[in-house]
Amino acid sequence: MPSKTFPKTPPYKILLADDHPMFREGVKRIIDDVPKLKVVGEVGDGLEVLKMVAKSMPDMVILDLTMPGLHGSEVTKEIKRLYPQVKVLILTMHKSKEHLSRVIMAGADGYLLKENAFGDLISAIETIRQGGSYISSLLSTQMIDFFRHKVRSEPEDLLSTREKEVLSLLAGGKSSKEIAQHLSLSAATVHAHLGKIKKKLDIKNNAELIRYGLQKGFVLEE
């Protein structure tokens, strides 16, 4: 009786984006030592990252923050907008809360400092690969708590109570005029609230906003 053959699990594809070739080579060697991981491309310019993502379709981008062309936070935001399934691990020398905040708001899945990259890189990759988030152990406790709070927060947590009410009424089928009447607001105020909601959620129009509200269960029971 012929033996059964099972398809091999494809390797986890990683794109490296860093403008220092020697450092990038060191990271690549660490990754190449793990059979289930594979580097599918290398980039040294922020503007080239998105082109390479479209070309190689990696599972993860390991991304430096300060590269020529485009800042890492902007690259992260675009990756998450165009390819939300792609994970982003920031690999940087920056320890400030401002840098951390910027990339987490952009959608990064992890933040690893270069000074402990060679010891913790594979652990960070595996944590994110399995659906978790990762932050460098060298960062302060306050920053770790900040990171965890941001990761756990849903985008709609950025909305105020009033903005959630407006979104709920819109998702429930009410027009801007009806929302204004229901909440005893002016039409201009409702319009302003809708503009802020779209900006916070990165949504372009009311149709997308209604769809988002319905998906997230934002329907106000009267």
N, C-alpha and C positions, 0 to 999 in steps of 0.2 A: 504494500500500500504506500503510495507516494506521501512524503512528509509535507505538512502544510508550511507554506511560506507566508510571512506577514510583512506588509509594507514597512519600510524603515521610516521612523519619525524624522521629518525634515529638520535640519539644524535651525536654531534660533538666530535669525539674521540681524547683524548689528552694523550700523553705519557710524564711523568715527568722524567727528568734526572738531578739529583743533588746528590752529595755525602754527604749531610747533612740531615739525616732522619727527624729531628725535623722541619727544614725549609720546607722540602718536604711535610711533613704532614700538615703544615699550608697552603701551596699552594693548596694542595688537598682539604682541607676543603672549601676554597673560591670557587674552581671550582665546588665542589659537591653541593653547595648552588644554583647553576644555573641549572635548570631542563634540558636545552637543551645541556649541556656540560657533558662529562663523562671521568673520568680518567680511562684508560684501562691498565695502567702499570706504574711501577716505577723502575728506574734503578739508581745505584750509581756509575757506572764505565763506562768510555767512550767507552771501547771496547765492552761492553754489549749492548750499545744503538742500534747498527745496527741489532743485533740478535732480540732484542725486537721489533724493527720497522717491521722486516720481519714477526714476529709472530703475532703481534696485528694490523698491518696496520693502524696506527692512521692517523687522518687528520692533526694533529699538534704535533710537539715535542717541549716542553719547556725545554731548555737546558742551563745548567751552562757551563761556559767556562773552569774552572780549576777543572777537575775531574781526578781521577787516571785512568791510562790506555791510554787515548787518549785525546788531547786537543779539546775543543769544536769546534774550527774552522775546524779541520780536520774531526770531526764527521759531521759537517754541510755540508762540501764539499761532503762527501760520501753519505749522505742522499739525497742531491740534484742530485747526479750522478745516484744513483740507484732508487730513488723514487722522481722524480721532482715534483710530485703533492703534496707531503707532505710539509706543512709549518713549518718553524723553527723560534721560538721566543727565542732569547737569554735572559737569566735572570741571571744577573751577578752583582758583586760588582765593576768591573773595569770601570773606567771613561776615560781611555786614548784613544786618537785618533788612536793609533796603534792597540789596541784591536778591536775597532770599524771597522777600515779599513779592518782588516784581516777577520772578519766574514762576512762583507758585500760582499767582493770579493769572499768569499766562497759560497754566495748565501742566507744568512739569510734574513728573512722577517721582523724582528723586533729586537729591542735592548732595554731591560727594566732593569733599575737598581733595585737591591734588596731592597734598602732603600725606594723606593716608590712602590714596587711590590704589597703590600696588598691594596693600594688605586687605582692603575691603571691597575691591572692584567686583569680584565674582559674587560675593555675598549681596551686594547692591543689585546687581543684574538679576540674580535669582529671586530676590524679594519682590522686585517690580514685575518680573516675569510671571510670578504666581499671583499677581493681582494686588500686591501690597504697595506701600510707599516707603522710601528710604531717605534717611538724612544722616549725614556724617556724624560720627560719634565725637568728633573734635569740636563741634559747635556747642555753644553754651546751652544750658538747660532751658533758659528762657526762649531761645530761638527754636529749640526742638519742640517746646510746647506750642509756639506760634505756628510752626510748620504743621504739626498734627491737627491743630484747630482748622487751618486753612484746607488741608486735605480732606478732612471729614465734612467740611461745610459744602452744601450744595450751592449751585449758583444762585438759586432763589433766596438763599439766606442773606444775600446782599440787599434784598429789598426791604423797605420799611413796611410797617403794618399797613399804612394807607396804600402804598403801591401794591401790596398783595391783595387788598380789597379791590382795587381797580382792575388788576389782572383777573381776579376771580369773576367779577361781573362781566368783563369782556369775554372770557372763556364761556360764561353762561349765556352768551348770545345778546347781550345788551350793547346798544350803540353808545358812542361817546356822549351824546345828549342824554340818553337814559341813565348812564352812569353818573353824570353830573347831577341829575335830578335825584337819583337814589341816595347819593352821598351829600347832597346839599352843597355842591361845589359849582364853580363856574366852568363853562366849557373850556376856557383857556387853561384852567388849572388841571382839568382832566387830560387835556392835550399835553401839558408839561409833564404830568406823571407818566403818561404813556411813552414820551420821549426818553425820560430817565430810565424807565424799565427796559426799553429796547437797548439803550446804551449799556446798562449793567449786564444784560443777558446776551449782548452781542447779536441781537435779532433785528432784521432790517424793516419788517413791515407788520401790520396788524394780523394778516393771515397767518404768518409764522408764529406770531405771539399767541394767537388763539390756539393753534395746534400745540404749542409748548404748554400752555395752560391746561389743556385737556389731558395731555400726556402725564402731567405732573399732578393731576387731580385738583387743580385750582378752579373749582366751581362752587360759588358761594350759595349756601342753602338759605333761602329767605324764610 
